């Protein structure tokens, strides 16, 4: 099977969508799938959309999102159609619904995403207080893509349920495949045991990795570290990826944005993930952060909130723990203290976290699952749930 791999952004850009476009493409190719890319789509009339963003904000105090504007999406679709006209692909595989919502093609269509438009509205800050135009355009585009696709793949049950419940899509054409870890990992259980043995348990290192300090719960992570120190467990909080507020306590170490493009950046992230005791990400809104899979590849347990698609990735007691959105520092601290008091219990959790990575949170497993789904849904004229 030959796929046309469609992305709005440059599919070779490791910084676009946290590098997911790069790793999904690699995972498909590693399964033997022949893939040609259609990406880096042009934002035709970009100045008009930017002007609308400003006008909606200043005049109506509303948020306009150009990526759901039907005019722009139709122009994206025309670019994809032009590329498909010169292609001999068997099916179209899109990242997100946006570039294919208005696509006209007889080829089977599949997309992979981490949320529906409905799931994002009033969930993410940039999807709050939306103008009526964006709400209409977003729901229309999502419904069109879901109606015409052979298969909708989502990275979490939360997103898949939104497609079924809010857009009334047949559950038979919806699948859940978690993302893998955007790291190179040749580690073994023996390596994880060695990493764990090298950790001290009279002091705790927490790692917070995220670009958006507030949405990712950086302030709560700071409160948790402060509470642990007050309780008598010396704790450091290491921050990577974000710009935290100034005047942080001495026990906080901030590294700013760390690029995976550079050897220095990769080495720093590897060191932080190897030396920390927990990845902590008490997000207020999130879909399925790949950082959890990356942490698990180092045997690093994760502590996170029960929002969005996180419970699909973090399963309590297997690779970390999730907490209610309204949980305060005490709930997190109690789990941390319990595990820090028992090296044996911590090591069991670390090995279990690595096992979750090795079995389901890696790109080989994800690519194999998607490869099988593509052949099931696109290998014949009639897909599951359809009739001739």
SERO-4910 file (N, C-alpha, C, O; in steps of 0.05 Angstrom, whole numbers):
BEGIN
 pado doro    nc1    nc2    nc3   cac1   cac2   cac3    cc1    cc2    cc3    oc1    oc2    oc3
  Unk    A     17    -24      0      0      0      0     17     25      0     37     26     15
  Unk    A     10     44    -16     25     69    -17      7     91     -7    -16     94    -15
  Unk    A     18    107     12      3    128     25     12    156     16     36    160     11
  Unk    A     -7    174     14     -1    203     12     -3    213     41    -25    213     52
  Unk    A     19    222     52     21    231     80     17    262     80     35    276     71
  Unk    A     -5    271     90    -13    299     88     -9    313    115    -20    304    136
  Unk    A      5    335    115      8    352    138      6    381    130     15    388    108
  Unk    A     -5    398    147     -4    427    141     24    437    144     33    453    127
  Unk    A     39    428    164     66    437    170     86    421    154     79    402    140
  Unk    A    112    428    156    133    413    144    136    386    158    143    386    182
  Unk    A    132    363    145    133    337    158    161    330    168    165    311    182
  Unk    A    182    346    160    209    341    170    217    359    193    239    358    203
  Unk    A    198    376    202    204    395    224    200    382    251    178    376    259
  Unk    A    222    377    265    221    364    291    207    381    313    199    370    333
  Unk    A    205    407    308    192    424    328    162    427    323    147    437    340
  Unk    A    152    420    299    124    422    293    109    400    307    116    377    306
  Unk    A     88    408    321     71    389    336     88    370    353     83    346    354
  Unk    A    107    381    368    124    366    386    139    344    371    147    324    384
  Unk    A    143    347    345    158    326    330    141    302    322    152    283    310
  Unk    A    116    303    328     99    279    323     97    273    293     96    250    285
  Unk    A     95    294    276     94    289    248    117    274    237    115    257    220
  Unk    A    141    280    248    166    266    240    165    237    248    172    220    232
  Unk    A    158    232    273    159    205    283    136    187    272    140    163    269
  Unk    A    113    199    267     92    183    254    100    174    226     96    151    219
  Unk    A    112    192    211    121    185    184    143    163    186    142    145    170
  Unk    A    161    166    204    182    146    207    170    119    215    179     98    205
  Unk    A    150    119    233    138     94    242    124     80    220    125     55    217
  Unk    A    110     95    202     97     83    179    117     70    160    113     48    151
  Unk    A    138     84    155    158     74    136    173     49    148    180     31    133
  Unk    A    177     49    174    190     26    186    173      1    185    184    -21    187
  Unk    A    147      4    181    130    -20    177    129    -29    148    113    -47    142
  Unk    A    145    -16    131    146    -24    103    126    -10     86    123    -17     62
  Unk    A    112      9     97     92     24     81    106     45     63    123     60     73
  Unk    A    100     45     38    111     65     20     95     91     24     71     92     23
  Unk    A    110    113     29     97    138     36    109    161     20    134    163     17
  Unk    A     92    178      9    101    203     -3     88    226     12     65    223     21
  Unk    A    102    248     16     92    269     33     80    292     17     89    299     -4
  Unk    A     59    303     29     46    327     19     43    346     43     26    342     60
  Unk    A     61    366     44     61    382     68     70    411     63     73    419     40
  Unk    A     75    425     86     84    452     84     64    469     67     73    484     49
  Unk    A     38    465     72     18    478     56     19    509     59     26    519     80
  Unk    A     12    523     38     13    552     38    -11    564     50    -34    556     45
  Unk    A     -7    584     67    -28    599     80    -36    622     61    -29    645     65
  Unk    A    -50    615     39    -58    635     20    -76    657     33    -94    650     48
  Unk    A    -70    682     26    -84    705     38    -80    706     69    -98    713     83
  Unk    A    -56    699     78    -50    698    107    -56    725    120    -65    726    143
  Unk    A    -51    747    106    -55    774    118    -84    778    126    -90    792    145
  Unk    A   -102    767    110   -131    770    116   -138    756    142   -153    767    159
  Unk    A   -128    731    146   -135    716    170   -122    730    194   -135    730    216
  Unk    A    -98    740    191    -85    754    214   -100    779    221   -103    786    244
  Unk    A   -110    793    201   -126    817    206   -152    810    221   -161    825    239
  Unk    A   -164    787    214   -188    779    228   -183    772    257   -199    777    274
  Unk    A   -160    760    262   -152    755    290   -151    780    306   -162    781    328
  Unk    A   -139    801    295   -136    826    309   -164    840    312   -170    849    334
  Unk    A   -179    840    291   -205    854    292   -225    840    312   -238    853    327
  Unk    A   -226    814    311   -243    800    329   -235    805    358   -251    809    376
  Unk    A   -209    806    363   -199    810    390   -204    838    400   -213    842    423
  Unk    A   -199    858    383   -201    886    392   -230    896    392   -238    910    410
  Unk    A   -245    888    371   -272    899    369   -293    883    384   -312    894    394
  Unk    A   -290    857    384   -311    839    396   -301    824    421   -316    810    434
  Unk    A   -275    827    427   -263    812    450   -268    782    447   -274    768    467
  Unk    A   -265    772    422   -269    744    417   -244    733    403   -227    747    393
  Unk    A   -242    707    404   -219    693    393   -227    681    366   -246    665    364
  Unk    A   -211    687    345   -215    676    319   -191    658    313   -168    666    317
  Unk    A   -196    633    303   -175    614    297   -175    608    267   -193    596    256
  Unk    A   -153    618    254   -152    615    225   -152    587    215   -162    582    193
  Unk    A   -142    568    231   -140    540    222   -167    526    219   -169    503    211
  Unk    A   -189    540    226   -216    529    223   -232    547    204   -257    544    202
  Unk    A   -219    565    190   -233    583    171   -239    566    146   -220    555    134
  Unk    A   -264    564    137   -270    547    114   -256    556     88   -249    539     72
  Unk    A   -251    582     85   -237    591     61   -208    580     61   -199    569     40
  Unk    A   -194    582     83   -167    572     85   -167    541     82   -149    530     68
  Unk    A   -185    528     95   -186    498     93   -192    489     64   -181    469     56
  Unk    A   -208    503     50   -214    496     22   -189    500      5   -183    485    -13
  Unk    A   -174    521     11   -149    526     -3   -128    505      3   -113    496    -14
  Unk    A   -127    496     29   -110    473     36   -118    449     19   -101    435      8
  Unk    A   -144    443     19   -154    420      4   -146    420    -25   -140    400    -37
  Unk    A   -148    444    -38   -141    446    -66   -111    440    -70   -104    428    -90
  Unk    A    -94    449    -52    -66    443    -54    -61    412    -52    -45    401    -67
  Unk    A    -75    399    -34    -73    370    -31    -83    356    -56    -70    337    -66
  Unk    A   -105    366    -67   -116    354    -91    -97    356   -115    -94    337   -130
  Unk    A    -84    379   -117    -64    382   -139    -41    362   -136    -32    351   -156
  Unk    A    -32    358   -111    -10    339   -107    -20    310   -112     -5    294   -123
  Unk    A    -45    304   -104    -55    277   -109    -59    271   -138    -58    248   -147
  Unk    A    -64    291   -154    -68    287   -183    -44    276   -196    -45    262   -217
  Unk    A    -20    281   -185      5    271   -196     15    247   -180     38    238   -184
  Unk    A     -2    236   -163      7    214   -145     -7    188   -153    -29    188   -164
  Unk    A      6    166   -148     -6    140   -152    -11    126   -125    -11    101   -124
  Unk    A    -16    142   -105    -21    131    -78    -47    115    -77    -65    120    -93
  Unk    A    -49     97    -58    -73     81    -54    -92     93    -34   -116     88    -35
  Unk    A    -81    109    -16    -98    121      5    -85    147     15    -61    151     11
  Unk    A   -101    163     28    -92    188     39    -92    186     70   -111    179     82
  Unk    A    -69    193     81    -65    191    110    -58    220    119    -37    230    112
  Unk    A    -76    232    135    -72    259    143    -67    262    173    -77    247    190
  Unk    A    -50    281    179    -46    290    207    -66    312    212    -65    333    199
  Unk    A    -85    307    230   -107    325    236   -128    324    214   -123    314    192
  Unk    A   -151    335    220   -173    337    200   -172    362    183   -183    362    161
  Unk    A   -158    383    192   -159    409    178   -152    407    148   -167    418    132
  Unk    A   -129    394    141   -122    396    112   -140    379     94   -138    381     69
  Unk    A   -156    361    105   -172    343     88   -202    347     91   -218    332     79
  Unk    A   -211    365    108   -239    369    113   -255    373     87   -277    363     84
  Unk    A   -244    389     69   -257    396     44   -244    382     20   -249    390     -3
  Unk    A   -229    361     25   -215    346      4   -235    331    -13   -253    317     -3
  Unk    A   -231    332    -40   -247    317    -58   -230    295    -70   -211    301    -86
  Unk    A   -235    271    -62   -219    248    -72   -235    222    -70   -253    220    -53
  Unk    A   -229    204    -88   -242    178    -86   -225    158    -70   -233    136    -65
  Unk    A   -201    167    -63   -183    149    -48   -192    147    -19   -203    166     -8
  Unk    A   -188    124     -6   -195    121     22   -179    142     39   -156    147     34
  Unk    A   -193    153     59   -181    174     75   -179    165    104   -199    155    116
  Unk    A   -156    168    116   -151    162    144   -137    186    156   -120    199    143
  Unk    A   -143    193    181   -128    213    195   -121    204    223   -134    187    235
  Unk    A   -101    217    235    -92    212    262    -90    238    276    -76    257    267
  Unk    A   -103    241    299   -102    266    315   -104    260    344   -106    237    353
  Unk    A   -102    282    360   -103    278    389   -128    291    402   -131    290    426
  Unk    A   -145    303    385   -169    316    396   -188    322    373   -180    325    350
  Unk    A   -214    325    380   -233    336    361   -236    366    366   -227    376    387
  Unk    A   -247    380    348   -252    409    352   -270    412    376   -265    430    393
  Unk    A   -291    396    378   -309    399    401   -295    394    428   -301    407    447
  Unk    A   -276    376    428   -261    371    452   -243    393    461   -238    396    485
  Unk    A   -235    410    442   -217    432    448   -232    457    457   -221    474    472
  Unk    A   -256    461    448   -271    485    454   -275    489    484   -285    471    498
  Unk    A   -267    512    494   -268    518    522   -252    499    540   -257    497    564
  Unk    A   -234    484    528   -216    467    543   -188    479    543   -176    484    565
  Unk    A   -177    484    520   -151    498    518   -156    528    518   -176    537    508
  Unk    A   -138    543    531   -142    572    532   -145    585    504   -161    603    500
  Unk    A   -129    575    485   -131    587    458   -157    579    443   -162    589    421
  Unk    A   -172    561    455   -198    554    443   -221    563    461   -243    553    459
  Unk    A   -216    582    478   -236    593    495   -246    620    484   -231    634    470
  Unk    A   -271    626    489   -283    651    480   -281    654    450   -275    676    440
  Unk    A   -287    633    436   -285    633    407   -308    649    395   -330    651    406
  Unk    A   -302    661    372   -323    676    358   -341    656    344   -334    633    339
  Unk    A   -365    664    337   -385    647    325   -375    636    298   -381    613    291
  Unk    A   -360    652    283   -349    643    257   -331    619    261   -333    599    245
  Unk    A   -313    620    280   -295    597    285   -310    573    295   -304    550    287
  Unk    A   -329    577    312   -345    554    322   -360    540    299   -359    516    297
  Unk    A   -372    556    282   -386    544    259   -367    530    241   -372    507    232
  Unk    A   -345    543    234   -326    532    216   -312    507    227   -307    488    212
  Unk    A   -306    507    253   -293    484    265   -310    459    266   -301    438    258
  Unk    A   -335    463    275   -353    440    275   -359    429    247   -361    405    243
  Unk    A   -363    448    228   -368    439    201   -345    423    189   -349    402    177
  Unk    A   -321    433    193   -297    419    182   -294    392    195   -288    372    182
  Unk    A   -297    391    221   -293    365    235   -314    345    226   -308    321    222
  Unk    A   -339    354    224   -360    336    215   -355    326    187   -360    302    181
  Unk    A   -346    343    169   -340    335    142   -318    313    141   -321    293    127
  Unk    A   -297    318    155   -274    299    155   -282    273    167   -275    252    156
  Unk    A   -297    273    189   -305    249    202   -325    233    184   -325    209    184
  Unk    A   -342    247    170   -362    234    154   -350    220    130   -359    199    122
  Unk    A   -329    232    118   -318    221     93   -295    202     98   -287    187     80
  Unk    A   -283    201    122   -260    184    126   -267    155    129   -289    148    137
  Unk    A   -249    138    121   -252    109    126   -247    102    155   -260     85    167
  Unk    A   -227    117    166   -219    111    193   -209    136    207   -194    152    195
  Unk    A   -218    141    232   -208    163    248   -192    151    271   -203    136    288
  Unk    A   -166    157    272   -149    147    293   -143    169    313   -136    191    305
  Unk    A   -146    163    338   -141    183    359   -121    171    379   -119    147    382
  Unk    A   -107    189    392    -86    180    411    -97    174    439    -82    166    457
  Unk    A   -123    178    443   -135    172    469   -164    165    467   -178    172    447
  Unk    A   -174    152    487   -203    145    488   -219    171    491   -242    172    481
  Unk    A   -209    190    505   -223    216    509   -229    229    482   -252    237    477
  Unk    A   -210    230    464   -215    242    437   -233    224    420   -251    235    407
  Unk    A   -230    198    422   -247    180    406   -276    182    415   -294    182    398
  Unk    A   -280    183    441   -308    186    451   -320    212    442   -345    213    438
  Unk    A   -305    233    440   -315    259    431   -325    256    402   -346    267    395
  Unk    A   -310    242    385   -318    239    357   -344    224    355   -361    231    339
  Unk    A   -347    204    372   -371    187    371   -395    202    383   -417    202    371
  Unk    A   -391    214    406   -413    226    421   -421    254    410   -445    260    408
  Unk    A   -402    270    402   -408    297    394   -411    301    364   -423    320    355
  Unk    A   -401    282    349   -405    283    320   -420    259    309   -424    256    284
  Unk    A   -429    242    327   -447    219    319   -435    201    298   -449    193    279
  Unk    A   -409    195    301   -395    178    282   -397    149    291   -396    143    314
  Unk    A   -400    131    271   -401    103    277   -376     94    292   -354     98    282
  Unk    A   -379     83    316   -355     74    331   -338     54    316   -314     52    322
  Unk    A   -349     40    297   -333     20    282   -312     33    265   -293     19    256
  Unk    A   -314     59    259   -293     72    243   -275     90    259   -262    108    249
  Unk    A   -274     85    285   -257    100    304   -239     81    319   -248     61    329
  Unk    A   -213     88    320   -194     71    334   -176     89    353   -173    113    348
  Unk    A   -166     76    373   -148     90    392   -120     78    391   -117     54    395
  Unk    A   -100     94    384    -72     85    383    -56    107    397    -52    129    385
  Unk    A    -45    102    421    -29    123    434     -4    128    418      7    111    404
  Unk    A      6    153    422     31    160    409     55    146    423     53    138    446
  Unk    A     77    144    408    102    133    419    118    156    432    110    179    434
  Unk    A    142    148    440    161    167    452    179    178    431    191    163    415
  Unk    A    182    205    430    199    218    410    228    218    419    241    239    420
  Unk    A    239    194    425    266    191    434    277    165    421    262    148    414
  Unk    A    303    164    419    316    139    411    322    123    436    337    132    454
  Unk    A    312     99    438    315     83    462    325     55    456    311     40    441
  Unk    A    348     48    467    358     21    465    361      9    493    375    -11    497
  Unk    A    348     22    512    350     13    539    336    -14    544    317    -21    530
  Unk    A    345    -29    563    334    -55    571    325    -53    600    332    -34    614
  Unk    A    309    -73    609    302    -73    638    327    -72    656    326    -60    677
  Unk    A    349    -84    648    373    -83    664    384    -54    666    394    -46    687
  Unk    A    381    -39    644    390    -11    644    372      5    663    382     23    678
  Unk    A    347     -1    664    328     14    681    335      7    711    334     25    728
  Unk    A    341    -18    716    348    -25    743    373    -10    752    375     -1    775
  Unk    A    393     -8    734    417      6    740    412     36    745    423     48    763
  Unk    A    395     48    728    388     76    732    375     80    759    381    100    773
  Unk    A    357     62    767    343     64    792    362     61    816    360     75    836
  Unk    A    381     42    814    400     38    836    418     62    840    427     67    863
  Unk    A    422     78    820    439    102    822    425    126    835    437    146    840
  Unk    A    399    123    839    384    146    851    384    145    881    381    124    894
  Unk    A    388    168    893    385    171    922    356    172    930    339    182    915
  Unk    A    350    163    954    322    164    963    319    181    988    298    181   1001
  Unk    A    341    195    996    338    214   1018    333    242   1008    329    261   1024
  Unk    A    331    245    982    324    270    969    309    264    943    314    243    931
  Unk    A    292    282    935    274    276    912    279    297    890    283    321    895
  Unk    A    280    287    866    283    304    842    257    302    825    251    280    815
  Unk    A    243    324    822    219    325    806    226    339    779    241    358    779
  Unk    A    216    329    758    221    340    731    195    350    719    176    334    716
  Unk    A    194    375    712    171    387    698    180    394    670    198    410    666
  Unk    A    167    382    650    174    387    622    149    396    607    130    381    603
  Unk    A    149    421    599    126    432    584    131    461    577    145    475    591
  Unk    A    120    469    554    125    497    545    107    517    559    115    539    565
  Unk    A     82    509    564     62    527    576     61    524    606     50    504    616
  Unk    A     73    542    620     76    540    649     48    538    663     45    520    680
  Unk    A     29    554    657      4    554    671    -13    530    663    -23    516    680
  Unk    A    -17    526    636    -34    504    627    -24    477    636    -40    459    642
  Unk    A      2    474    636     14    448    644     16    445    675     25    424    684
  Unk    A      7    465    690      6    463    719     33    468    732     38    456    753
  Unk    A     49    485    721     75    491    733     73    502    761     90    496    778
  Unk    A     53    519    765     50    531    792     43    510    813     52    511    836
  Unk    A     27    489    805     21    468    824     45    450    829     50    441    851
  Unk    A     61    445    808     86    430    811    104    444    831    117    431    847
  Unk    A    105    470    830    122    486    849    111    483    877    126    479    896
  Unk    A     84    484    880     72    481    907     78    453    918     82    450    942
  Unk    A     78    433    901     83    405    910    112    403    920    117    391    940
  Unk    A    131    415    905    159    414    913    162    429    939    177    420    957
  Unk    A    149    452    942    151    467    967    140    451    991    152    451   1012
  Unk    A    117    438    986    105    422   1008    123    398   1016    125    392   1040
  Unk    A    135    385    997    153    363   1003    177    373   1020    185    360   1039
  Unk    A    187    396   1013    209    407   1029    200    414   1057    214    410   1077
  Unk    A    175    425   1059    165    431   1086    161    406   1103    164    407   1127
  Unk    A    154    384   1089    150    359   1103    176    345   1111    175    324   1125
  Unk    A    198    356   1103    224    344   1111    237    327   1090    258    315   1095
  Unk    A    225    325   1065    238    311   1044    252    331   1025    238    345   1010
  Unk    A    278    333   1026    292    352   1009    285    347    980    289    324    970
  Unk    A    276    367    966    265    364    939    275    386    921    276    409    928
  Unk    A    283    377    897    290    396    875    269    394    854    259    372    848
  Unk    A    263    417    841    244    417    819    260    427    794    269    450    794
  Unk    A    262    410    774    276    418    750    256    424    728    237    409    723
  Unk    A    260    447    715    241    457    694    255    457    667    276    469    664
  Unk    A    242    444    648    252    444    620    230    451    601    208    439    602
  Unk    A    235    470    584    216    476    562    201    502    566    190    512    546
  Unk    A    199    512    590    181    534    595    196    559    605    220    558    611
  Unk    A    181    581    606    191    606    618    176    610    644    154    622    643
  Unk    A    186    602    666    172    605    692    173    633    702    188    649    691
  Unk    A    157    640    722    158    667    733    185    671    746    199    652    753
  Unk    A    192    696    750    217    703    763    215    700    794    193    696    804
  Unk    A    238    701    807    238    699    836    232    671    847    220    669    867
  Unk    A    241    650    833    236    623    842    255    616    865    277    627    867
  Unk    A    246    597    882    263    588    904    289    575    894    291    568    871
  Unk    A    308    573    912    334    562    905    333    532    897    350    523    882
  Unk    A    312    518    906    310    489    900    299    484    871    297    461    863
  Unk    A    293    506    857    283    503    829    306    509    810    320    529    812
  Unk    A    309    491    791    330    494    770    315    496    743    302    477    735
  Unk    A    319    518    729    305    523    704    325    523    681    346    536    682
  Unk    A    318    508    660    336    505    637    325    518    612    338    519    591
  Unk    A    301    530    614    289    543    591    282    523    569    280    499    574
  Unk    A    279    533    545    272    515    522    296    498    515    318    509    512
  Unk    A    292    472    512    314    454    505    308    441    479    287    427    476
  Unk    A    324    446    459    319    436    432    330    407    428    353    401    435
  Unk    A    313    390    417    321    363    411    337    362    385    348    341    378
  Unk    A    339    385    371    354    386    346    384    385    352    400    376    334
  Unk    A    393    393    375    421    395    381    430    372    399    415    362    416
  Unk    A    455    362    395    465    341    413    466    350    442    460    334    460
  Unk    A    472    376    447    472    386    474    444    384    487    441    377    510
  Unk    A    424    392    471    397    390    482    388    362    488    376    357    508
  Unk    A    394    344    470    387    316    474    402    304    499    390    289    514
  Unk    A    427    311    502    442    301    525    430    312    551    428    297    571
  Unk    A    423    337    551    411    349    576    385    335    583    380    328    606
  Unk    A    367    332    563    342    318    568    346    290    578    333    281    596
  Unk    A    365    275    565    371    248    574    380    248    603    372    230    619
  Unk    A    397    267    611    407    268    638    384    274    658    382    261    679
  Unk    A    367    293    651    345    300    669    326    276    672    317    270    694
  Unk    A    320    262    650    301    239    652    314    216    666    300    200    678
  Unk    A    340    213    665    354    191    678    357    196    708    355    177    724
  Unk    A    361    221    716    367    227    744    342    232    761    344    230    786
  Unk    A    320    240    749    297    248    765    283    224    776    286    201    767
  Unk    A    267    229    797    250    208    809    222    206    797    211    185    794
  Unk    A    212    230    789    185    231    778    183    253    757    195    274    760
  Unk    A    168    248    736    159    269    718    133    279    729    115    263    734
  Unk    A    131    305    733    106    316    745     94    336    726    107    355    718
  Unk    A     69    331    718     55    348    699     26    350    706      9    337    694
  Unk    A     19    366    726     -9    369    735    -25    388    717    -34    409    727
  Unk    A    -28    381    692    -40    398    672    -69    406    678    -84    390    690
  Unk    A    -76    429    670   -104    438    672   -119    431    646   -143    426    646
  Unk    A   -104    429    624   -116    421    599    -93    408    583    -72    419    580
  Unk    A    -99    384    572    -79    370    556    -92    348    540   -114    339    547
  Unk    A    -80    341    518    -90    319    502    -75    293    509    -84    279    527
  Unk    A    -53    288    496    -37    265    503     -7    272    500      5    266    480
  Unk    A      4    285    520     32    294    518     51    270    513     50    250    528
  Unk    A     69    272    493     87    251    488    109    249    509    124    229    511
  Unk    A    112    269    525    132    269    546    128    246    566    148    237    578
  Unk    A    104    236    569     99    214    587    112    188    576    126    174    591
  Unk    A    109    183    551    122    160    538    152    163    539    166    143    544
  Unk    A    162    187    535    191    191    536    201    186    564    222    173    567
  Unk    A    187    195    584    195    190    612    195    160    618    214    150    630
  Unk    A    174    146    609    172    118    614    195    102    601    203     81    611
  Unk    A    206    112    579    228     98    566    253     99    583    271     83    578
  Unk    A    254    116    603    276    117    622    268    104    649    282    106    668
  Unk    A    244     91    649    234     80    674    226    101    694    226     96    718
  Unk    A    219    125    684    212    147    701    181    148    705    167    154    685
  Unk    A    171    143    729    142    145    733    132    173    730    147    192    735
  Unk    A    106    176    722     94    202    717     72    207    737     56    189    744
  Unk    A     70    232    745     48    241    762     34    263    747     46    284    740
  Unk    A      8    260    742     -7    278    725    -36    280    733    -45    266    750
  Unk    A    -50    299    720    -78    303    726    -96    286    708    -87    278    687
  Unk    A   -120    281    717   -139    265    702   -155    283    683   -179    287    687
  Unk    A   -142    293    663   -155    311    644   -149    301    616   -128    288    611
  Unk    A   -167    307    597   -163    301    569   -156    271    565   -169    254    576
  Unk    A   -136    267    548   -128    239    542   -107    227    559    -97    206    554
  Unk    A    -99    241    581    -78    232    598    -83    204    610    -65    188    610
  Unk    A   -108    198    619   -112    171    631   -109    148    611   -105    126    620
  Unk    A   -109    154    585   -103    132    566    -74    125    567    -66    102    564
  Unk    A    -57    145    572    -28    141    572    -18    133    599     -3    113    602
  Unk    A    -26    147    620    -17    141    647    -39    124    661    -61    133    666
  Unk    A    -32     99    667    -50     81    680    -41     76    708    -18     67    713
  Unk    A    -58     83    727    -50     84    755    -38     57    764    -48     36    761
  Unk    A    -14     60    777      0     38    788     17     23    768     33      6    775
  Unk    A     15     30    742     31     16    721     54     34    712     77     24    712
  Unk    A     48     59    705     70     76    697     68    104    710     80    123    701
  Unk    A     54    105    732     51    130    747     23    131    760     10    111    764
  Unk    A     15    156    766    -11    160    778    -23    185    767     -9    204    761
  Unk    A    -50    185    765    -64    209    757    -82    218    781    -90    202    797
  Unk    A    -87    244    781   -102    256    804   -124    274    793   -122    285    771
  Unk    A   -146    276    808   -168    294    800   -158    322    795   -138    331    807
  Unk    A   -171    336    777   -163    363    770   -162    382    794   -145    400    795
  Unk    A   -179    377    814   -180    394    837   -162    385    860   -163    396    882
  Unk    A   -146    364    855   -128    354    876   -107    375    883    -95    388    865
  Unk    A   -101    378    908    -81    397    917    -54    383    920    -51    360    915
  Unk    A    -34    398    930     -7    387    933     -6    363    951     10    345    946
  Unk    A    -23    362    971    -22    340    991    -25    312    977    -12    293    984
  Unk    A    -44    311    959    -49    285    946    -25    275    931    -18    251    932
  Unk    A    -12    293    917     13    285    902     35    278    922     49    258    918
  Unk    A     38    294    943     59    290    962     57    263    976     77    250    981
  Unk    A     33    255    982     30    229    996     40    206    979     53    187    989
  Unk    A     34    206    953     44    185    935     74    186    933     87    165    933
  Unk    A     85    210    930    114    213    927    128    203    953    147    188    951
  Unk    A    118    211    976    131    203   1001    130    173   1005    149    161   1014
  Unk    A    107    161    998    104    132   1001    125    117    984    137     98    994
  Unk    A    128    126    960    147    112    942    176    119    949    194    101    946
  Unk    A    181    142    959    209    149    967    217    135    992    241    132    997
  Unk    A    198    126   1008    204    111   1032    210     82   1026    222     68   1043
  Unk    A    203     72   1003    207     44    996    221     42    969    208     45    948
  Unk    A    247     38    970    262     35    945    251     11    928    251     13    904
  Unk    A    243    -10    942    233    -33    928    208    -27    912    205    -34    889
  Unk    A    189    -13    925    164     -5    912    170     14    888    157     12    867
  Unk    A    188     32    892    195     51    871    207     36    847    200     41    824
  Unk    A    225     17    853    238      2    831    217    -15    816    219    -18    791
  Unk    A    198    -26    830    177    -41    816    161    -23    797    155    -31    774
  Unk    A    155      1    807    140     20    790    157     29    766    146     32    744
  Unk    A    183     34    771    200     42    749    202     21    727    200     28    704
  Unk    A    205     -4    735    206    -26    715    179    -29    701    178    -35    677
  Unk    A    157    -25    716    131    -27    704    127     -4    684    114     -8    663
  Unk    A    137     20    691    134     43    673    150     37    647    140     43    625
  Unk    A    173     25    649    189     19    625    174     -3    609    175     -2    584
  Unk    A    162    -22    623    147    -43    608    124    -30    592    118    -39    570
  Unk    A    110    -10    604     89      3    589    100     16    564     87     16    543
  Unk    A    123     28    567    136     40    543    142     18    523    136     21    499
  Unk    A    155     -3    532    164    -24    513    141    -39    499    144    -48    477
  Unk    A    118    -40    513     96    -55    501     76    -39    485     65    -48    466
  Unk    A     72    -13    493     51      2    479     57     31    474     44     43    457
  Unk    A     77     43    487     82     71    484    107     77    469    123     94    476
  Unk    A    111     62    447    134     66    430    124     66    401    102     57    395
  Unk    A    141     77    383    132     81    355    131     55    339    116     53    320
  Unk    A    146     35    347    144      9    334    116     -3    338    103    -12    320
  Unk    A    108     -3    364     81    -14    370     59      3    357     40     -8    346
  Unk    A     62     29    358     42     47    346     41     43    316     19     41    304
  Unk    A     64     42    303     66     39    274     54     12    265     40     11    245
  Unk    A     60     -9    281     49    -36    274     18    -36    275      5    -47    258
  Unk    A      8    -23    296    -21    -22    300    -34     -6    277    -55    -14    266
  Unk    A    -23     17    270    -34     33    249    -31     19    222    -49     20    205
  Unk    A     -9      6    217     -5    -10    193    -27    -31    189    -38    -34    168
  Unk    A    -33    -45    211    -54    -65    210    -81    -53    205    -97    -64    189
  Unk    A    -86    -30    218   -112    -16    213   -115     -7    185   -137     -9    173
  Unk    A    -94      4    173    -95     13    146   -102     -9    126   -118     -5    108
  Unk    A    -90    -32    131    -96    -55    113   -125    -65    117   -138    -75     99
  Unk    A   -134    -63    142   -162    -72    148   -182    -53    135   -202    -62    124
  Unk    A   -177    -27    138   -197     -7    130   -194      3    101   -213     12     89
  Unk    A   -169      1     91   -164     12     64   -155     -9     44   -150     -3     21
  Unk    A   -153    -34     53   -143    -55     35   -165    -66     17   -158    -82     -1
  Unk    A   -190    -59     22   -212    -68      5   -231    -45      1   -230    -25     14
  Unk    A   -249    -49    -18   -268    -28    -24   -287    -22     -1   -295      1      4
  Unk    A   -295    -43     13   -314    -40     35   -299    -41     62   -284    -60     67
  Unk    A   -301    -20     78   -288    -19    104   -307    -30    125   -331    -32    120
  Unk    A   -296    -37    149   -313    -46    170   -335    -26    176   -330     -2    178
  Unk    A   -359    -35    180   -381    -17    185   -395     -7    161   -415      8    163
  Unk    A   -384    -13    136   -396     -4    111   -405    -28     95   -396    -50     99
  Unk    A   -423    -23     77   -433    -44     59   -432    -33     31   -432     -9     26
  Unk    A   -431    -52     11   -429    -44    -17   -456    -32    -26   -458    -24    -49
***
